[in-house]
Amino acid sequence: MKQFEQMEASLLFCPKCKEATPVRKRLLLVLSEGEKFDYVCSHCGTVSGDKVERSAPNQLTPSRF
């Protein structure tokens, strides 16, 4: 089922707020196997989780030449 290949978190438990809070997705690193994102609490800015989105194997990356 293609619709469930990528899930996005909208609420995660924040260790500082001690409750489930809305989160923002922030790009942390660009890796060879994909991009790493942090999920940050919208209330206090604490990192509540992370995710690595893997690049598709047949996806071409543009060259800068």
Helices and strands as residue ranges (DSSP letters): G 2-4, E 11-14, E 19-31, E 34-41, E 47-54
